[in-house]
């Protein structure tokens, strides 16, 4: 019998169709609710470079909705971001490994590209700069192309498990809500894990290395087995 009867995911409804189906099969109540929203910066300067590096799925979604890709080649921080770009018809020439930290991905990307290549980073206003700081500053162009805005929701219902999809989602959630001692905390990526532990070192966090629905389901199956 599953010890998880309810799951909160800090993402918009419809974001994880396979997960919805899995939860329905296992009679797990699923609530999908984002605690942040992205607002485009419509007057950002777009630079012409050899490469453009997308650091998050939301950043990639926002960019391709409002701007043209003028770089010759595209890089993404991981598979989740790459999937957004590929579905939009783009070829992705570098994809960071899910087992690596953002800083390690930046170092590998820096070693991957030719010595004199230039890179454009469309960033959010809350960027941790984990990747961009690994690249020689002389090769970089950057612009803030979106802003992250908190959405505060006070939830009166407890959840057996919560999947935090980003540091900002956790930070917004925790301002209006608490986490029960028995709740399974799941962090999408190491950066999200660090944000959670920075708030409370006693939390036991299950880290989701790959931001795919299959990885989410596999982790949940391990928790309920």
N, C-alpha and C positions, 0 to 999 in steps of 0.2 A: 504494500500500500504506500502511495506517495506521501511524503511528509510536506510536500509543496502543493498547496491548494490554491494559492493566488500568487500572481506575478505582476510586478509593475515594470514597464519598460519606458524609459524616458525618450521616446520617439513618437512621431505622429502615427495615428492609426493607419493601417495599410502598409506600413514600412516593411513588415516582416510577415508575409503571407504564409510561408511554410511554418513559421513559429505559431501563428494563429491556428493553423490546422493541427499542429502537434498538441497544443494546449487543449483544443477541443476534444481531441482523441483521449487525452489523459484526464479530462474533466478538471482542468486547471483554469481558474478565472484569470483572464489576461486583461490588464488595463494598460493602454498605450497613451502616454501623456507627456509631451515635451515641456521642459521647464525653461527653455530658451527659444528665441526665434532669431532668425537672421534677417537683417535689413541691408539691402544693397547700397553701396556708395556709388552713385551714378556718375559722378564727375571724376572718378579716379583716372590717373594717367596710366595708360597701357603702353608698355615698352616693347620695342621690337628687339628680340634677342634670339640666340641659338636655341635655348631651352626655356620652357615654362614649367615650374614645379608646383603641383597642387598638394596642399598639406592636409586636406580633410575632405570628406564627401560633401559636406555642406558648402565648403569653399568652392569646390568644383561645380556643384549645382548652381550656385549663385553666379559664378563667373560665366558659364556657358549660356545662362539665361540673358545676361546683360552685355556681354562683351564678345569680341572676336578673338580667336587664338591666332596670333600673328607669328609666334615662334615656330621654328622648323621642327622641333621635337618636343615631346611631352613626357614629363616624369610625374609619378604619383608616390605618395608616402606608403601606400599599401594597396591590397587587393580591393578593399571596399571602395576606395576613391577611384581606382582604375576601372572598376565595373561601371561607375557612373559615366565616366568618359567614353568607354567602349560602347555603351548603350546609346550614347549620343552620336556615335559614328566616328570617334577619334581613335587613332592608333596611339598606344602608349608604349614608349620606347624604354622606359625604366620603371620598375615597380619594386618598392621596398619590401623586404622580407618581414613577415609578421612576427618572427621571433626576435627581431632587432628593435632596440630602442630608437626613438626618433633621431637622437644624436648619432647613433651608429649608422642609421640609414643615410643621414647627411654625409657622413664620412665616406661611406661606400659610393654614394652618388658623386661626390667630389673626385674620387679615384676613377670612377667609370667614365666621366666625360672628358673630352680632349682638353689639353692644358689651357688653351686660350678661349674656351667656350664661355659665352655669357649666359646668365640665367635670370629669368624674371620670376619673382615670387609674388603672386597676388595673396595678400594676407588679410586676416581678420584683426580687429582692433585689440583682441586679447591673445594674440599669437604668443606662444612661449618661445618662439625663435630657435627651437631645438635643432632644426635642420639647417636653417639659413646661417646660423652661427658657425657651421662647419665649413662654409664655403669662403674662399678668399673674397674679401669685401670689394676688391677692384673688379670682380667679375659679376657682381650682383646689381640688379635693378629690382626695386620693390614698390608696391603701392598697397594701401589699405582699400580693399574692394568690397568689404562687408563689415558690418558691426553686429555684435552679439548682444541681444537685449534679454534681460531676465524676464521670465514669466512665473509669477508666484502663485502656487496652488496649495491651499491647506487641505490635506487629506485626512479625514477622520477614520479611515479604515486602515487596519494593519495589513501588511503583505508578508507572505512567507519568504519571498525572494524579490529583490530589486536589481534590475540591470541598469546601471548608469552608463550611458553611451558617450559621455564626454565629461571633462572636468567642470565645465560651465554648468552642465545639467545637474551635477552633484551639488555644486556650490549654491545654485539657485534653490534646489530641493531642500537643502538642509537649513536654509534660512526660515522656512515656514513649517518644517516637519522634523520629526525625530525618527530614529531607526531602532526598532525593538531588538533586544539582545539576541533573540533566536532567529532573526532575519538573515537569510543567505544574501550576502552582498556580492554582486558581480560587477566587475569593472571591465569596460571595453578598452583594453590597452593599458600599458604601463603608466602613461601620463595620467589617465583617470585614476588608476590605483594610487599614485603618489598624492593626488589631490584629496582622496578619501582618507588616506593615512595621515596626511598633514593635519586634517581636522581632528582625527582621533586615532592614535597609534594602536589602540586596543582592538580595533575592528579586524576581523578576519575576512580578508578579501579574496574572492576567487577571480583570477585574472583571465580574461578572454583574449588570447593572443591574436586570433584571426577574426576580423569583424564580419564573419559570414553567418547566415542563418544555420547552416549545418554545424558550425562550431558552437553556436549558442545552444542548439538542441542537444548536441553531444555532451556539453557541460551539464546541462540540466538533467539529462539522463543519468549521469554519474552522481549527481546530488541526490536523486530520488531512489537510486538502486540500493 
